[in-house]
């Protein structure tokens, strides 16, 4: 396997005597990954570069990591860190913080389901922890620069793993609109597209398998694309139970900013009290205490302050009550997406 991502430098340019394949975002689609590897049939001298996001949303995150670890025994494997692995590591190190909510709301509960024990604890094999900690932020060959999300408009020799970590794992815009001519073709994933996108300066391999589309790989020497359609019989994620609870989800306490609105009304500012992948309990921050929402209301908005990391959601208010002078709402989340796209998707309230 490769060295830890924090030590990645541009001097670490690897050569391969065989073919070079790159594989886009997997997100727990283990059966599709196995089928894709059967199609490309990598040999011992070949190099397979995974662009990150092995986990979350799909049912087989643990199995995906096992498949990659086994493949590394048969050929050269390079594993990059995606934003979902970064969120998982943050969650494992600080599960009590509000930031852990972004991991859960971005599909992390499906990953936790793979590692939950009978008593509700989360336990990862040492091999999987080592895998996560050793992921690289980028990888280079003579002709290609591999990264999960994107790079800044600078010479690739000036890209720094520590300084540009957030851009490497999270960037969408302005990277996706950039006409900057890097010295090498940038090969990336992170932003789902309908088909593999080839541009003069970059190649996008995230074709949204977990959303019902397909998993893609490319032979960079020939530019031949290999794809596997999302299986219609894939298992639905089974979410872990709380310890000593009959609930079918894991609930976390913590304050995350919520910006939400009902229909064409103005956006209001809320704050979570606790949350899981199915819903949030949030409090009104307005000093009016006038029940801005009612049970049955349909709302939409974003959770989180950072435009790159925020979660876009829509849902239904299922409960509203007054608590110690504060109005509290229970919201059933019906649709979430980590792909906010336009950072101005919903305007922040001015109150």
C-alpha positions as CSV (number, residue, x, y, z in Angstrom):
1,X,0.0,0.0,0.0
2,X,1.0,3.6,0.0
3,X,2.4,6.0,2.6
4,X,0.2,8.2,4.8
5,X,-1.5,11.1,3.0
6,X,0.0,13.7,5.3
7,X,3.4,13.0,3.9
8,X,2.5,13.1,0.2
9,X,4.8,15.2,-1.8
10,X,5.2,15.9,-5.5
11,X,8.5,14.0,-5.5
12,X,6.6,10.8,-5.0
13,X,6.1,10.2,-8.7
14,X,5.7,6.5,-9.3
15,X,6.3,4.6,-12.5
16,X,4.6,1.4,-13.6
17,X,5.8,-1.1,-16.2
18,X,2.2,-2.2,-16.8
19,X,-1.2,-0.6,-17.4
20,X,-2.6,2.2,-15.3
21,X,-6.2,2.1,-14.3
22,X,-8.2,4.6,-12.3
23,X,-11.5,3.8,-10.5
24,X,-14.1,6.4,-9.4
25,X,-16.1,6.8,-6.2
26,X,-17.4,3.4,-4.9
27,X,-19.5,4.4,-1.8
28,X,-20.1,0.9,-0.5
29,X,-21.0,-0.7,-3.8
30,X,-19.0,-3.8,-3.2
31,X,-20.6,-6.2,-5.7
32,X,-20.2,-3.6,-8.5
33,X,-16.5,-3.2,-7.5
34,X,-15.9,-6.9,-7.7
35,X,-17.6,-7.0,-11.1
36,X,-15.6,-4.1,-12.4
37,X,-12.3,-5.6,-11.2
38,X,-13.2,-8.8,-13.1
39,X,-13.7,-6.7,-16.2
40,X,-10.4,-4.9,-16.1
41,X,-8.5,-8.0,-14.8
42,X,-5.4,-6.2,-13.5
43,X,-2.1,-8.1,-13.7
44,X,0.8,-8.0,-11.3
45,X,2.6,-5.3,-13.2
46,X,-0.5,-3.1,-13.5
47,X,-1.3,-0.1,-11.2
48,X,-4.8,0.5,-10.0
49,X,-5.5,4.0,-8.6
50,X,-8.6,4.4,-6.4
51,X,-9.8,8.0,-6.3
52,X,-11.4,7.8,-2.8
53,X,-14.9,7.6,-1.3
54,X,-14.9,3.8,-0.7
55,X,-17.5,4.2,2.1
56,X,-20.8,5.7,3.1
57,X,-24.3,5.6,1.5
58,X,-24.0,2.0,0.1
59,X,-24.4,-1.2,2.1
60,X,-20.9,-2.7,1.6
61,X,-18.3,-0.2,2.8
62,X,-16.5,-2.8,4.9
63,X,-16.4,-5.3,2.1
64,X,-15.1,-2.6,-0.3
65,X,-12.1,-2.0,1.9
66,X,-11.5,-5.8,2.1
67,X,-11.6,-6.0,-1.7
68,X,-9.1,-3.2,-2.1
69,X,-6.8,-4.8,0.6
70,X,-6.9,-8.1,-1.2
71,X,-6.3,-6.5,-4.6
72,X,-3.1,-4.9,-3.2
73,X,-1.7,-8.4,-2.8
74,X,-2.0,-9.1,-6.5
75,X,-1.0,-5.9,-8.2
76,X,0.1,-2.3,-7.5
77,X,-2.6,-0.4,-5.7
78,X,-2.7,3.3,-4.9
79,X,-5.5,4.5,-2.5
80,X,-6.4,8.1,-2.3
81,X,-8.4,9.8,0.5
82,X,-11.9,11.1,-0.3
83,X,-13.9,13.5,1.8
84,X,-16.0,10.6,3.2
85,X,-12.9,8.9,4.6
86,X,-11.9,12.2,6.1
87,X,-15.3,12.6,7.8
88,X,-15.1,9.0,9.0
89,X,-11.7,9.5,10.6
90,X,-13.0,12.7,12.3
91,X,-16.0,10.8,13.6
92,X,-13.9,8.0,15.0
93,X,-11.6,10.4,16.8
94,X,-14.3,12.8,18.0
95,X,-17.7,11.2,17.9
96,X,-19.0,13.5,20.6
97,X,-18.6,16.7,18.5
98,X,-21.2,18.4,16.4
99,X,-19.0,17.8,13.3
100,X,-19.8,14.1,13.6
101,X,-23.3,14.9,12.4
102,X,-22.0,15.7,8.9
103,X,-20.6,12.2,8.7
104,X,-23.9,10.7,9.7
105,X,-26.0,13.0,7.5
106,X,-23.7,12.3,4.5
107,X,-24.4,8.5,4.6
108,X,-22.1,7.5,7.4
109,X,-24.7,5.5,9.2
110,X,-24.5,2.9,6.5
111,X,-20.8,2.5,7.1
112,X,-21.2,2.3,10.9
113,X,-23.7,-0.6,10.3
114,X,-20.8,-2.6,8.9
115,X,-18.8,-2.2,12.1
116,X,-21.4,-2.2,14.9
117,X,-21.1,-5.0,17.6
118,X,-24.0,-6.8,19.3
119,X,-23.8,-4.3,22.2
120,X,-23.9,-1.3,20.0
121,X,-20.2,-0.4,20.0
122,X,-18.3,0.5,16.8
123,X,-15.2,-1.6,16.3
124,X,-12.9,-1.5,13.2
125,X,-10.3,-4.1,12.5
126,X,-6.8,-2.8,12.9
127,X,-6.2,-3.4,9.2
128,X,-9.1,-1.1,8.3
129,X,-7.9,1.6,10.6
130,X,-4.4,1.4,9.1
131,X,-6.0,1.6,5.6
132,X,-7.8,4.8,6.5
133,X,-4.8,6.5,8.1
134,X,-2.5,5.6,5.2
135,X,-4.6,7.1,2.4
136,X,-2.9,9.6,0.2
137,X,-4.2,13.0,-0.8
138,X,-2.8,12.8,-4.3
139,X,-0.7,10.6,-6.5
140,X,1.4,11.4,-9.6
141,X,2.8,9.6,-12.6
142,X,4.7,11.2,-15.5
143,X,1.5,12.1,-17.3
144,X,-1.3,12.1,-14.7
145,X,-2.2,13.7,-11.4
146,X,-4.7,11.7,-9.4
147,X,-6.8,13.4,-6.7
148,X,-10.2,12.9,-5.2
149,X,-12.0,16.2,-5.8
150,X,-9.8,18.7,-7.5
151,X,-6.7,21.0,-7.4
152,X,-6.2,24.8,-7.2
153,X,-5.2,26.8,-10.3
154,X,-1.5,26.5,-9.7
155,X,1.4,24.5,-11.0
156,X,1.1,20.9,-9.8
157,X,4.6,21.0,-8.3
158,X,3.3,23.6,-5.9
159,X,0.4,21.5,-4.6
160,X,0.9,20.8,-0.9
161,X,-0.9,18.0,0.9
162,X,-1.1,20.0,4.2
163,X,-1.9,23.4,2.7
164,X,-4.4,22.3,0.1
165,X,-6.0,19.3,1.9
166,X,-9.5,20.7,1.9
167,X,-9.4,21.6,-1.8
168,X,-8.0,18.2,-2.7
169,X,-10.8,16.4,-0.9
170,X,-13.8,18.7,-1.2
171,X,-13.5,21.2,-4.1
172,X,-16.1,21.5,-6.8
173,X,-16.2,25.1,-7.9
174,X,-14.3,26.9,-9.2
175,X,-12.3,23.7,-10.1
176,X,-15.0,22.2,-12.3
177,X,-15.2,25.4,-14.4
178,X,-11.5,26.0,-14.5
179,X,-9.7,26.3,-17.9
180,X,-6.3,26.3,-16.2
181,X,-3.8,24.1,-18.1
182,X,-2.0,22.0,-15.5
183,X,1.2,20.2,-16.6
184,X,-0.6,16.8,-16.4
185,X,-4.1,15.6,-16.9
186,X,-5.9,15.8,-13.5
187,X,-7.9,12.5,-12.9
188,X,-10.6,12.9,-10.2
189,X,-14.0,11.9,-8.9
190,X,-16.1,13.4,-6.1
191,X,-18.7,15.2,-8.3
192,X,-21.2,12.7,-9.8
193,X,-21.8,12.9,-13.6
194,X,-23.9,10.9,-16.0
195,X,-20.9,9.6,-18.0
196,X,-17.2,9.7,-17.7
197,X,-16.2,13.3,-18.5
198,X,-13.0,14.1,-20.5
199,X,-11.9,17.7,-20.7
200,X,-8.6,19.1,-22.0
201,X,-7.3,19.5,-18.4
202,X,-9.2,16.9,-16.4
203,X,-11.0,13.6,-16.4
204,X,-14.0,12.9,-14.0
205,X,-14.6,9.2,-13.1
206,X,-17.4,9.6,-10.6
207,X,-20.5,8.3,-12.4
208,X,-22.7,8.0,-9.3
209,X,-23.0,4.2,-8.8
210,X,-24.5,4.5,-5.4
211,X,-27.3,6.7,-6.8
212,X,-28.4,4.0,-9.2
213,X,-26.0,4.7,-12.1
214,X,-22.7,2.9,-12.7
215,X,-19.2,2.4,-11.4
216,X,-16.5,3.4,-13.8
217,X,-12.8,2.8,-14.5
218,X,-10.5,3.8,-17.2
219,X,-7.3,2.4,-18.8
220,X,-5.4,5.6,-19.0
221,X,-3.0,4.2,-21.7
222,X,-5.8,3.5,-24.1
223,X,-8.6,5.7,-22.6
224,X,-10.8,2.6,-22.7
225,X,-13.7,3.0,-20.2
226,X,-15.0,0.0,-18.2
227,X,-18.3,0.2,-16.4
228,X,-20.7,-1.8,-14.3
229,X,-24.3,-0.8,-13.8
230,X,-25.7,-0.5,-10.3
231,X,-27.3,-3.8,-9.3
232,X,-31.0,-3.7,-8.8
233,X,-30.8,-6.4,-6.1
234,X,-28.3,-4.6,-3.9
235,X,-29.0,-4.8,-0.2
236,X,-30.6,-1.9,1.6
237,X,-28.3,-0.6,4.4
238,X,-29.3,-1.9,7.8
239,X,-28.7,0.8,10.3
240,X,-27.2,0.0,13.7
241,X,-29.2,0.2,16.9
242,X,-28.3,2.4,19.8
243,X,-26.9,0.5,22.8
244,X,-29.8,-0.4,25.1
245,X,-32.4,1.0,22.7
246,X,-35.0,-0.4,20.4
247,X,-34.4,2.5,17.9
248,X,-33.1,1.4,14.5
249,X,-30.7,4.3,14.3
250,X,-27.8,5.9,16.1
251,X,-28.6,9.3,17.6
252,X,-26.0,12.0,18.3
253,X,-26.2,15.1,20.3
254,X,-24.6,18.3,19.0
255,X,-25.3,21.7,17.6
256,X,-25.1,22.2,13.8
257,X,-26.5,25.2,12.1
258,X,-29.6,24.7,10.0
259,X,-30.9,27.1,7.4
260,X,-34.4,26.2,6.3
261,X,-37.5,27.6,4.7
262,X,-41.1,26.6,4.1
263,X,-42.2,27.1,0.4
264,X,-41.4,30.7,-0.7
265,X,-41.0,32.1,2.8
266,X,-37.8,33.6,4.1
267,X,-35.1,31.4,5.3
268,X,-34.8,31.0,9.1
269,X,-31.9,30.1,11.2
270,X,-32.1,27.0,13.5
271,X,-29.7,24.9,15.5
272,X,-29.8,21.1,16.0
273,X,-30.2,19.5,19.4
274,X,-29.6,16.0,18.2
275,X,-29.8,14.1,14.9
276,X,-29.5,10.9,13.1
277,X,-29.7,9.8,9.4
278,X,-33.5,9.8,9.6
279,X,-34.2,13.1,11.2
280,X,-33.2,16.1,13.3
281,X,-34.5,17.9,16.4
282,X,-33.8,21.6,16.0
283,X,-34.5,24.7,18.0
284,X,-35.7,28.1,16.8
285,X,-33.0,30.8,17.1
286,X,-35.4,33.7,16.4
287,X,-36.3,35.7,19.5
288,X,-39.9,35.8,18.3
289,X,-40.9,32.4,19.7
290,X,-43.9,32.4,17.4
291,X,-44.0,28.8,16.0
292,X,-42.7,29.6,12.5
293,X,-43.4,26.0,11.5
294,X,-46.3,23.6,12.2
295,X,-46.6,19.8,12.2
296,X,-47.1,18.6,8.6
297,X,-45.1,21.5,7.0
298,X,-42.7,20.6,4.2
299,X,-39.4,22.3,4.5
300,X,-36.0,22.4,2.7
301,X,-32.6,23.8,3.5
302,X,-29.0,23.0,4.4
303,X,-27.3,21.7,7.5
304,X,-23.8,23.1,8.2
305,X,-22.0,26.3,7.5
306,X,-19.3,25.3,5.0
307,X,-20.7,25.3,1.4
308,X,-18.4,22.4,0.4
309,X,-19.4,20.2,3.3
310,X,-23.0,21.2,3.9
311,X,-25.9,18.7,3.6
312,X,-28.9,19.7,1.4
313,X,-32.1,18.3,2.7
314,X,-35.9,18.3,2.5
315,X,-38.3,16.9,5.0
316,X,-41.5,17.1,7.0
317,X,-42.1,18.7,10.4
318,X,-43.5,16.0,12.6
319,X,-43.4,17.7,16.0
320,X,-43.3,21.2,17.5
321,X,-43.3,22.3,21.1
322,X,-42.1,25.0,23.5
323,X,-39.2,24.1,25.8
324,X,-37.9,26.6,28.4
325,X,-38.8,29.6,26.2
326,X,-37.5,28.0,23.0
327,X,-39.5,26.5,20.2
328,X,-38.3,23.0,19.2
329,X,-39.1,21.1,16.0
330,X,-38.7,17.5,15.1
331,X,-38.1,17.0,11.3
332,X,-38.2,13.8,9.5
333,X,-35.6,13.9,6.7
334,X,-36.9,12.6,3.5
335,X,-34.1,13.5,1.1
336,X,-30.5,14.4,1.7
337,X,-27.5,15.1,-0.6
338,X,-24.0,16.1,0.2
339,X,-23.8,17.6,-3.3
340,X,-25.1,21.1,-2.6
341,X,-23.6,22.2,-5.9
342,X,-24.2,25.9,-5.9
343,X,-23.0,27.3,-2.5
344,X,-25.8,29.9,-2.8
345,X,-28.5,27.2,-3.1
346,X,-30.2,28.7,-0.1
347,X,-29.5,32.2,1.1
348,X,-28.5,32.7,4.8
349,X,-31.0,34.6,6.9
350,X,-29.9,38.1,8.0
351,X,-31.7,38.1,11.3
